[in-house]
Amino acid sequence: RPFDPTNFLVHAVSNIICSIVFGDRFDYEDKKFLNLINLLDENNRFQNSIQTQLYNFFPAVMEYLPGPHKKIIKNTEEINQFVIDIITEHQATLDPTCPRDFIDAFLNKMEKEKGNGHSEFTVETLSRTALDLFFAGTGTTSITLRHGLLILQKYPEIV
């Protein structure tokens, strides 16, 4: 029977990125994980709206106008808070001799750069980098896998 593998691929890719960045995988029924995926999906759908594109060019003007760009900002803040909570938890349980994931490695580097006033290793940079990895990796990798499956269906003799 035909089926759409999009959700399965997005969940799998997101979970792999979570294990690398956060050091933990989520159950596929976990409410926080599903909420995170839904926020990412919603942001992807709103990216191509005219209001969002106008916001990219005229943020000062669009700040006062309603539209999906407001929802993207709200969703991104919610996802950022999710990441900040995980970073805070990692800071409390950090063992510098045994990094568990990307966040621990970054926190170790932050500690080494503590005396450097020009260091870019800050909690804000860590949260933005984790968000970038999550945003960029989830969509592009799952879409690439989906297209790969379509190619395999179209040309079964290759397998």
Biotite code that builds the C-alpha atoms (Angstrom):
import biotite.structure as struc

atoms = struc.array([
    struc.Atom([0.000, 0.000, 0.000], chain_id="A", res_id=1, res_name="ARG", atom_name="CA", element="C"),
    struc.Atom([1.186, 3.534, -0.655], chain_id="A", res_id=2, res_name="PRO", atom_name="CA", element="C"),
    struc.Atom([2.290, 5.611, 2.313], chain_id="A", res_id=3, res_name="PHE", atom_name="CA", element="C"),
    struc.Atom([4.015, 8.913, 2.963], chain_id="A", res_id=4, res_name="ASP", atom_name="CA", element="C"),
    struc.Atom([7.365, 8.388, 4.753], chain_id="A", res_id=5, res_name="PRO", atom_name="CA", element="C"),
    struc.Atom([7.841, 12.111, 5.462], chain_id="A", res_id=6, res_name="THR", atom_name="CA", element="C"),
    struc.Atom([6.993, 11.978, 9.184], chain_id="A", res_id=7, res_name="ASN", atom_name="CA", element="C"),
    struc.Atom([9.063, 8.834, 9.768], chain_id="A", res_id=8, res_name="PHE", atom_name="CA", element="C"),
    struc.Atom([12.082, 10.394, 8.073], chain_id="A", res_id=9, res_name="LEU", atom_name="CA", element="C"),
    struc.Atom([11.743, 13.739, 9.874], chain_id="A", res_id=10, res_name="VAL", atom_name="CA", element="C"),
    struc.Atom([11.445, 11.995, 13.244], chain_id="A", res_id=11, res_name="HIS", atom_name="CA", element="C"),
    struc.Atom([14.415, 9.716, 12.561], chain_id="A", res_id=12, res_name="ALA", atom_name="CA", element="C"),
    struc.Atom([16.666, 12.525, 11.307], chain_id="A", res_id=13, res_name="VAL", atom_name="CA", element="C"),
    struc.Atom([15.641, 14.839, 14.157], chain_id="A", res_id=14, res_name="SER", atom_name="CA", element="C"),
    struc.Atom([16.370, 12.147, 16.688], chain_id="A", res_id=15, res_name="ASN", atom_name="CA", element="C"),
    struc.Atom([19.823, 11.516, 15.239], chain_id="A", res_id=16, res_name="ILE", atom_name="CA", element="C"),
    struc.Atom([20.594, 15.240, 15.362], chain_id="A", res_id=17, res_name="ILE", atom_name="CA", element="C"),
    struc.Atom([19.292, 15.316, 18.954], chain_id="A", res_id=18, res_name="CYS", atom_name="CA", element="C"),
    struc.Atom([21.628, 12.473, 19.923], chain_id="A", res_id=19, res_name="SER", atom_name="CA", element="C"),
    struc.Atom([24.640, 14.305, 18.441], chain_id="A", res_id=20, res_name="ILE", atom_name="CA", element="C"),
    struc.Atom([23.816, 17.795, 19.714], chain_id="A", res_id=21, res_name="VAL", atom_name="CA", element="C"),
    struc.Atom([21.926, 17.051, 22.952], chain_id="A", res_id=22, res_name="PHE", atom_name="CA", element="C"),
    struc.Atom([23.377, 13.630, 23.754], chain_id="A", res_id=23, res_name="GLY", atom_name="CA", element="C"),
    struc.Atom([19.942, 12.094, 24.046], chain_id="A", res_id=24, res_name="ASP", atom_name="CA", element="C"),
    struc.Atom([17.335, 10.571, 21.784], chain_id="A", res_id=25, res_name="ARG", atom_name="CA", element="C"),
    struc.Atom([13.633, 11.073, 22.349], chain_id="A", res_id=26, res_name="PHE", atom_name="CA", element="C"),
    struc.Atom([10.848, 8.541, 22.230], chain_id="A", res_id=27, res_name="ASP", atom_name="CA", element="C"),
    struc.Atom([8.834, 9.066, 19.055], chain_id="A", res_id=28, res_name="TYR", atom_name="CA", element="C"),
    struc.Atom([5.723, 9.659, 21.185], chain_id="A", res_id=29, res_name="GLU", atom_name="CA", element="C"),
    struc.Atom([7.437, 12.141, 23.539], chain_id="A", res_id=30, res_name="ASP", atom_name="CA", element="C"),
    struc.Atom([5.291, 15.299, 23.779], chain_id="A", res_id=31, res_name="LYS", atom_name="CA", element="C"),
    struc.Atom([8.274, 17.681, 23.888], chain_id="A", res_id=32, res_name="LYS", atom_name="CA", element="C"),
    struc.Atom([9.855, 16.006, 20.859], chain_id="A", res_id=33, res_name="PHE", atom_name="CA", element="C"),
    struc.Atom([6.586, 16.055, 18.868], chain_id="A", res_id=34, res_name="LEU", atom_name="CA", element="C"),
    struc.Atom([6.045, 19.710, 19.793], chain_id="A", res_id=35, res_name="ASN", atom_name="CA", element="C"),
    struc.Atom([9.578, 20.513, 18.591], chain_id="A", res_id=36, res_name="LEU", atom_name="CA", element="C"),
    struc.Atom([8.943, 18.754, 15.270], chain_id="A", res_id=37, res_name="ILE", atom_name="CA", element="C"),
    struc.Atom([5.603, 20.539, 14.853], chain_id="A", res_id=38, res_name="ASN", atom_name="CA", element="C"),
    struc.Atom([7.224, 23.936, 15.483], chain_id="A", res_id=39, res_name="LEU", atom_name="CA", element="C"),
    struc.Atom([9.910, 23.191, 12.885], chain_id="A", res_id=40, res_name="LEU", atom_name="CA", element="C"),
    struc.Atom([7.292, 22.034, 10.386], chain_id="A", res_id=41, res_name="ASP", atom_name="CA", element="C"),
    struc.Atom([5.151, 25.107, 10.971], chain_id="A", res_id=42, res_name="GLU", atom_name="CA", element="C"),
    struc.Atom([8.146, 27.404, 10.457], chain_id="A", res_id=43, res_name="ASN", atom_name="CA", element="C"),
    struc.Atom([9.022, 25.620, 7.209], chain_id="A", res_id=44, res_name="ASN", atom_name="CA", element="C"),
    struc.Atom([5.488, 26.134, 5.908], chain_id="A", res_id=45, res_name="ARG", atom_name="CA", element="C"),
    struc.Atom([5.539, 29.849, 6.741], chain_id="A", res_id=46, res_name="PHE", atom_name="CA", element="C"),
    struc.Atom([9.000, 30.526, 5.261], chain_id="A", res_id=47, res_name="GLN", atom_name="CA", element="C"),
    struc.Atom([7.694, 31.189, 1.751], chain_id="A", res_id=48, res_name="ASN", atom_name="CA", element="C"),
    struc.Atom([4.881, 33.548, 2.707], chain_id="A", res_id=49, res_name="SER", atom_name="CA", element="C"),
    struc.Atom([5.078, 37.069, 1.319], chain_id="A", res_id=50, res_name="ILE", atom_name="CA", element="C"),
    struc.Atom([4.918, 38.578, 4.815], chain_id="A", res_id=51, res_name="GLN", atom_name="CA", element="C"),
    struc.Atom([7.948, 36.548, 5.926], chain_id="A", res_id=52, res_name="THR", atom_name="CA", element="C"),
    struc.Atom([9.892, 37.609, 2.863], chain_id="A", res_id=53, res_name="GLN", atom_name="CA", element="C"),
    struc.Atom([8.950, 41.239, 3.467], chain_id="A", res_id=54, res_name="LEU", atom_name="CA", element="C"),
    struc.Atom([9.994, 40.871, 7.103], chain_id="A", res_id=55, res_name="TYR", atom_name="CA", element="C"),
    struc.Atom([13.468, 39.828, 5.923], chain_id="A", res_id=56, res_name="ASN", atom_name="CA", element="C"),
    struc.Atom([13.791, 43.097, 3.985], chain_id="A", res_id=57, res_name="PHE", atom_name="CA", element="C"),
    struc.Atom([11.834, 45.490, 6.197], chain_id="A", res_id=58, res_name="PHE", atom_name="CA", element="C"),
    struc.Atom([11.948, 44.149, 9.779], chain_id="A", res_id=59, res_name="PRO", atom_name="CA", element="C"),
    struc.Atom([11.296, 47.556, 11.389], chain_id="A", res_id=60, res_name="ALA", atom_name="CA", element="C"),
    struc.Atom([8.086, 48.067, 9.398], chain_id="A", res_id=61, res_name="VAL", atom_name="CA", element="C"),
    struc.Atom([6.863, 44.466, 9.539], chain_id="A", res_id=62, res_name="MET", atom_name="CA", element="C"),
    struc.Atom([7.326, 44.396, 13.309], chain_id="A", res_id=63, res_name="GLU", atom_name="CA", element="C"),
    struc.Atom([4.037, 46.318, 13.549], chain_id="A", res_id=64, res_name="TYR", atom_name="CA", element="C"),
    struc.Atom([2.063, 44.266, 11.013], chain_id="A", res_id=65, res_name="LEU", atom_name="CA", element="C"),
    struc.Atom([0.359, 40.930, 11.636], chain_id="A", res_id=66, res_name="PRO", atom_name="CA", element="C"),
    struc.Atom([1.208, 37.818, 9.678], chain_id="A", res_id=67, res_name="GLY", atom_name="CA", element="C"),
    struc.Atom([2.945, 34.455, 9.726], chain_id="A", res_id=68, res_name="PRO", atom_name="CA", element="C"),
    struc.Atom([6.308, 36.100, 10.398], chain_id="A", res_id=69, res_name="HIS", atom_name="CA", element="C"),
    struc.Atom([5.070, 36.735, 13.954], chain_id="A", res_id=70, res_name="LYS", atom_name="CA", element="C"),
    struc.Atom([4.347, 33.015, 14.390], chain_id="A", res_id=71, res_name="LYS", atom_name="CA", element="C"),
    struc.Atom([7.821, 32.100, 13.070], chain_id="A", res_id=72, res_name="ILE", atom_name="CA", element="C"),
    struc.Atom([9.400, 34.407, 15.651], chain_id="A", res_id=73, res_name="ILE", atom_name="CA", element="C"),
    struc.Atom([7.263, 32.928, 18.447], chain_id="A", res_id=74, res_name="LYS", atom_name="CA", element="C"),
    struc.Atom([8.052, 29.357, 17.358], chain_id="A", res_id=75, res_name="ASN", atom_name="CA", element="C"),
    struc.Atom([11.774, 30.094, 17.137], chain_id="A", res_id=76, res_name="THR", atom_name="CA", element="C"),
    struc.Atom([11.746, 31.583, 20.636], chain_id="A", res_id=77, res_name="GLU", atom_name="CA", element="C"),
    struc.Atom([10.008, 28.453, 21.938], chain_id="A", res_id=78, res_name="GLU", atom_name="CA", element="C"),
    struc.Atom([12.543, 26.174, 20.232], chain_id="A", res_id=79, res_name="ILE", atom_name="CA", element="C"),
    struc.Atom([15.368, 28.378, 21.559], chain_id="A", res_id=80, res_name="ASN", atom_name="CA", element="C"),
    struc.Atom([13.993, 28.028, 25.102], chain_id="A", res_id=81, res_name="GLN", atom_name="CA", element="C"),
    struc.Atom([13.965, 24.239, 24.642], chain_id="A", res_id=82, res_name="PHE", atom_name="CA", element="C"),
    struc.Atom([17.667, 24.372, 23.689], chain_id="A", res_id=83, res_name="VAL", atom_name="CA", element="C"),
    struc.Atom([18.532, 26.788, 26.543], chain_id="A", res_id=84, res_name="ILE", atom_name="CA", element="C"),
    struc.Atom([16.896, 24.404, 29.041], chain_id="A", res_id=85, res_name="ASP", atom_name="CA", element="C"),
    struc.Atom([19.035, 21.532, 27.748], chain_id="A", res_id=86, res_name="ILE", atom_name="CA", element="C"),
    struc.Atom([22.180, 23.713, 27.892], chain_id="A", res_id=87, res_name="ILE", atom_name="CA", element="C"),
    struc.Atom([21.386, 24.668, 31.503], chain_id="A", res_id=88, res_name="THR", atom_name="CA", element="C"),
    struc.Atom([20.934, 21.004, 32.391], chain_id="A", res_id=89, res_name="GLU", atom_name="CA", element="C"),
    struc.Atom([24.262, 20.173, 30.721], chain_id="A", res_id=90, res_name="HIS", atom_name="CA", element="C"),
    struc.Atom([26.034, 22.962, 32.616], chain_id="A", res_id=91, res_name="GLN", atom_name="CA", element="C"),
    struc.Atom([24.806, 21.500, 35.910], chain_id="A", res_id=92, res_name="ALA", atom_name="CA", element="C"),
    struc.Atom([25.959, 17.954, 35.078], chain_id="A", res_id=93, res_name="THR", atom_name="CA", element="C"),
    struc.Atom([29.097, 18.722, 33.051], chain_id="A", res_id=94, res_name="LEU", atom_name="CA", element="C"),
    struc.Atom([32.116, 16.443, 33.451], chain_id="A", res_id=95, res_name="ASP", atom_name="CA", element="C"),
    struc.Atom([34.953, 18.183, 31.553], chain_id="A", res_id=96, res_name="PRO", atom_name="CA", element="C"),
    struc.Atom([36.903, 14.916, 31.229], chain_id="A", res_id=97, res_name="THR", atom_name="CA", element="C"),
    struc.Atom([34.056, 13.063, 29.518], chain_id="A", res_id=98, res_name="CYS", atom_name="CA", element="C"),
    struc.Atom([32.057, 15.134, 26.994], chain_id="A", res_id=99, res_name="PRO", atom_name="CA", element="C"),
    struc.Atom([28.756, 13.460, 26.108], chain_id="A", res_id=100, res_name="ARG", atom_name="CA", element="C"),
    struc.Atom([27.821, 15.489, 23.044], chain_id="A", res_id=101, res_name="ASP", atom_name="CA", element="C"),
    struc.Atom([28.273, 18.704, 21.069], chain_id="A", res_id=102, res_name="PHE", atom_name="CA", element="C"),
    struc.Atom([26.968, 20.863, 23.926], chain_id="A", res_id=103, res_name="ILE", atom_name="CA", element="C"),
    struc.Atom([29.512, 19.442, 26.392], chain_id="A", res_id=104, res_name="ASP", atom_name="CA", element="C"),
    struc.Atom([32.348, 19.958, 23.897], chain_id="A", res_id=105, res_name="ALA", atom_name="CA", element="C"),
    struc.Atom([31.237, 23.565, 23.377], chain_id="A", res_id=106, res_name="PHE", atom_name="CA", element="C"),
    struc.Atom([30.947, 24.153, 27.142], chain_id="A", res_id=107, res_name="LEU", atom_name="CA", element="C"),
    struc.Atom([34.490, 22.787, 27.597], chain_id="A", res_id=108, res_name="ASN", atom_name="CA", element="C"),
    struc.Atom([35.744, 25.205, 24.941], chain_id="A", res_id=109, res_name="LYS", atom_name="CA", element="C"),
    struc.Atom([33.847, 28.048, 26.658], chain_id="A", res_id=110, res_name="MET", atom_name="CA", element="C"),
    struc.Atom([35.676, 27.243, 29.887], chain_id="A", res_id=111, res_name="GLU", atom_name="CA", element="C"),
    struc.Atom([39.068, 27.292, 28.124], chain_id="A", res_id=112, res_name="LYS", atom_name="CA", element="C"),
    struc.Atom([38.233, 30.652, 26.467], chain_id="A", res_id=113, res_name="GLU", atom_name="CA", element="C"),
    struc.Atom([36.932, 32.228, 29.700], chain_id="A", res_id=114, res_name="LYS", atom_name="CA", element="C"),
    struc.Atom([39.755, 34.779, 29.993], chain_id="A", res_id=115, res_name="GLY", atom_name="CA", element="C"),
    struc.Atom([39.557, 35.791, 26.335], chain_id="A", res_id=116, res_name="ASN", atom_name="CA", element="C"),
    struc.Atom([37.392, 38.904, 25.996], chain_id="A", res_id=117, res_name="GLY", atom_name="CA", element="C"),
    struc.Atom([37.030, 38.394, 22.241], chain_id="A", res_id=118, res_name="HIS", atom_name="CA", element="C"),
    struc.Atom([35.858, 34.802, 22.429], chain_id="A", res_id=119, res_name="SER", atom_name="CA", element="C"),
    struc.Atom([32.801, 33.797, 20.438], chain_id="A", res_id=120, res_name="GLU", atom_name="CA", element="C"),
    struc.Atom([32.213, 30.816, 22.734], chain_id="A", res_id=121, res_name="PHE", atom_name="CA", element="C"),
    struc.Atom([29.166, 31.997, 24.697], chain_id="A", res_id=122, res_name="THR", atom_name="CA", element="C"),
    struc.Atom([25.894, 30.407, 25.760], chain_id="A", res_id=123, res_name="VAL", atom_name="CA", element="C"),
    struc.Atom([24.078, 32.516, 23.165], chain_id="A", res_id=124, res_name="GLU", atom_name="CA", element="C"),
    struc.Atom([26.411, 31.302, 20.415], chain_id="A", res_id=125, res_name="THR", atom_name="CA", element="C"),
    struc.Atom([25.960, 27.729, 21.642], chain_id="A", res_id=126, res_name="LEU", atom_name="CA", element="C"),
    struc.Atom([22.165, 27.972, 21.534], chain_id="A", res_id=127, res_name="SER", atom_name="CA", element="C"),
    struc.Atom([22.212, 29.574, 18.058], chain_id="A", res_id=128, res_name="ARG", atom_name="CA", element="C"),
    struc.Atom([24.641, 26.962, 16.742], chain_id="A", res_id=129, res_name="THR", atom_name="CA", element="C"),
    struc.Atom([22.531, 24.124, 18.152], chain_id="A", res_id=130, res_name="ALA", atom_name="CA", element="C"),
    struc.Atom([19.438, 25.694, 16.561], chain_id="A", res_id=131, res_name="LEU", atom_name="CA", element="C"),
    struc.Atom([21.236, 26.053, 13.225], chain_id="A", res_id=132, res_name="ASP", atom_name="CA", element="C"),
    struc.Atom([22.300, 22.416, 13.279], chain_id="A", res_id=133, res_name="LEU", atom_name="CA", element="C"),
    struc.Atom([18.788, 21.358, 14.145], chain_id="A", res_id=134, res_name="PHE", atom_name="CA", element="C"),
    struc.Atom([17.005, 23.608, 11.611], chain_id="A", res_id=135, res_name="PHE", atom_name="CA", element="C"),
    struc.Atom([19.376, 22.951, 8.736], chain_id="A", res_id=136, res_name="ALA", atom_name="CA", element="C"),
    struc.Atom([19.894, 19.267, 9.356], chain_id="A", res_id=137, res_name="GLY", atom_name="CA", element="C"),
    struc.Atom([16.323, 18.163, 9.928], chain_id="A", res_id=138, res_name="THR", atom_name="CA", element="C"),
    struc.Atom([14.710, 19.584, 6.806], chain_id="A", res_id=139, res_name="GLY", atom_name="CA", element="C"),
    struc.Atom([17.449, 19.069, 4.261], chain_id="A", res_id=140, res_name="THR", atom_name="CA", element="C"),
    struc.Atom([18.433, 15.560, 5.322], chain_id="A", res_id=141, res_name="THR", atom_name="CA", element="C"),
    struc.Atom([14.877, 14.227, 5.541], chain_id="A", res_id=142, res_name="SER", atom_name="CA", element="C"),
    struc.Atom([13.992, 15.736, 2.133], chain_id="A", res_id=143, res_name="ILE", atom_name="CA", element="C"),
    struc.Atom([17.145, 14.236, 0.615], chain_id="A", res_id=144, res_name="THR", atom_name="CA", element="C"),
    struc.Atom([16.248, 10.809, 2.016], chain_id="A", res_id=145, res_name="LEU", atom_name="CA", element="C"),
    struc.Atom([12.690, 11.144, 0.722], chain_id="A", res_id=146, res_name="ARG", atom_name="CA", element="C"),
    struc.Atom([13.935, 11.965, -2.775], chain_id="A", res_id=147, res_name="HIS", atom_name="CA", element="C"),
    struc.Atom([16.355, 9.034, -2.560], chain_id="A", res_id=148, res_name="GLY", atom_name="CA", element="C"),
    struc.Atom([13.437, 6.716, -1.804], chain_id="A", res_id=149, res_name="LEU", atom_name="CA", element="C"),
    struc.Atom([11.522, 8.111, -4.773], chain_id="A", res_id=150, res_name="LEU", atom_name="CA", element="C"),
    struc.Atom([14.486, 7.482, -7.078], chain_id="A", res_id=151, res_name="ILE", atom_name="CA", element="C"),
    struc.Atom([14.769, 3.925, -5.764], chain_id="A", res_id=152, res_name="LEU", atom_name="CA", element="C"),
    struc.Atom([11.057, 3.391, -6.491], chain_id="A", res_id=153, res_name="GLN", atom_name="CA", element="C"),
    struc.Atom([11.364, 4.779, -9.980], chain_id="A", res_id=154, res_name="LYS", atom_name="CA", element="C"),
    struc.Atom([14.452, 2.707, -10.832], chain_id="A", res_id=155, res_name="TYR", atom_name="CA", element="C"),
    struc.Atom([14.088, -0.577, -8.915], chain_id="A", res_id=156, res_name="PRO", atom_name="CA", element="C"),
    struc.Atom([16.542, -2.336, -11.231], chain_id="A", res_id=157, res_name="GLU", atom_name="CA", element="C"),
    struc.Atom([19.398, -0.307, -9.683], chain_id="A", res_id=158, res_name="ILE", atom_name="CA", element="C"),
    struc.Atom([18.941, -1.954, -6.291], chain_id="A", res_id=159, res_name="VAL", atom_name="CA", element="C"),
])
